[in-house]
């Protein structure tokens, strides 16, 4: 299952998607994020699952565009720390 966190407004779509089937709850993305956007918790999409998964904190859900902006380069390839640190490839961004 994929969990989408973020919003859409007149300037675009700003989402972080976490594939909860790929996420292994390792916390590398949490450690890599300088803005503390992510946390590892029980899987809210599958309450019976025992494994922990990453998610966007409640504080950052409505402001992904601004919270993630410091990591988004103005030119060149987009190599976001959270995506780079996720070995299973569970995290993606809308931009």
Backbone torsions as a table, in degrees:
resi	resn	phi	psi	omega
1	UNK	NA	149.7	178.8
2	UNK	-115.5	132.8	177.5
3	UNK	-105.8	126.3	178.1
4	UNK	-105.8	128.1	179.0
5	UNK	-122.3	129.5	178.7
6	UNK	143.5	-149.5	-174.9
7	UNK	-161.9	170.2	176.5
8	UNK	-127.9	133.2	175.8
9	UNK	-139.7	-170.4	-177.1
10	UNK	-62.1	-20.1	-178.9
11	UNK	-97.1	-2.8	176.7
12	UNK	141.5	-171.0	178.2
13	UNK	-107.1	135.2	-178.0
14	UNK	-132.4	96.3	-176.3
15	UNK	-131.6	147.4	164.3
16	UNK	-112.6	128.3	177.8
17	UNK	-110.3	133.1	177.0
18	UNK	-122.0	119.1	177.2
19	UNK	-81.6	104.4	-174.5
20	UNK	-69.3	-16.7	176.3
21	UNK	-78.7	-26.1	178.0
22	UNK	-91.3	-30.4	-176.5
23	UNK	-64.9	131.0	180.0
24	UNK	-107.6	7.5	176.4
25	UNK	69.4	24.5	-172.8
26	UNK	-71.1	-21.3	-179.2
27	UNK	78.6	3.8	179.1
28	UNK	-61.2	-37.2	179.5
29	UNK	-67.2	-37.4	178.4
30	UNK	-62.7	-45.1	179.9
31	UNK	-67.7	-32.9	-176.5
32	UNK	-78.0	-23.1	-174.4
33	UNK	-80.9	112.5	-179.0
34	UNK	-70.8	-19.0	-178.6
35	UNK	-96.0	0.8	179.8
36	UNK	56.4	45.5	-178.8
37	UNK	-79.2	-28.4	-173.2
38	UNK	-108.1	154.6	173.5
39	UNK	-144.7	163.2	178.2
40	UNK	-114.8	125.7	-174.6
41	UNK	-143.3	-179.4	173.4
42	UNK	-63.6	149.0	-177.6
43	UNK	-72.6	104.3	-178.4
44	UNK	-71.1	-18.0	176.7
45	UNK	-82.4	-19.6	179.0
46	UNK	-140.9	82.6	-174.7
47	UNK	-60.7	-18.1	179.6
48	UNK	-87.1	-11.7	179.7
49	UNK	-69.4	141.1	179.4
50	UNK	-89.3	-20.7	-176.8
51	UNK	-77.7	145.9	173.9
52	UNK	-85.0	153.3	178.6
53	UNK	-138.0	159.4	177.4
54	UNK	-78.2	152.7	172.6
55	UNK	-156.0	164.1	175.9
56	UNK	-80.6	135.6	179.9
57	UNK	-64.4	153.3	178.3
58	UNK	-56.5	-38.1	-179.1
59	UNK	-58.9	-32.9	-173.8
60	UNK	-102.0	-6.9	-174.4
61	UNK	-58.8	-38.0	-176.4
62	UNK	-93.5	4.6	-179.4
63	UNK	-139.2	35.1	179.9
64	UNK	-53.8	-42.5	-178.8
65	UNK	-53.5	-41.1	-176.7
66	UNK	-87.6	-38.9	-179.0
67	UNK	-65.1	-38.1	-177.0
68	UNK	-91.1	-8.6	-176.8
69	UNK	-55.9	-39.7	-179.1
70	UNK	-60.3	-23.9	-178.9
71	UNK	-92.4	-13.1	-177.2
72	UNK	-87.0	117.1	-180.0
73	UNK	-70.7	152.6	178.5
74	UNK	-80.9	-22.6	176.6
75	UNK	-140.4	162.1	176.4
76	UNK	81.2	-171.8	-178.0
77	UNK	-69.4	150.8	178.5
78	UNK	-93.5	106.2	179.4
79	UNK	-117.7	80.3	-177.0
80	UNK	-73.9	137.2	-176.9
81	UNK	-55.7	-40.4	-178.3
82	UNK	-66.1	-40.3	179.5
83	UNK	-69.2	-43.4	-179.6
84	UNK	-63.2	-35.3	-176.0
85	UNK	-80.6	-14.4	-176.0
86	UNK	-84.7	96.7	-178.1
87	UNK	-61.9	-37.6	178.4
88	UNK	-76.3	-9.1	179.9
89	UNK	75.3	33.9	-176.2
90	UNK	-83.0	-15.7	-173.9
91	UNK	-109.4	135.3	173.0
92	UNK	-142.2	157.2	177.9
93	UNK	-116.1	156.7	-178.3
94	UNK	-75.2	-15.0	-179.3
95	UNK	-108.6	NA	NA
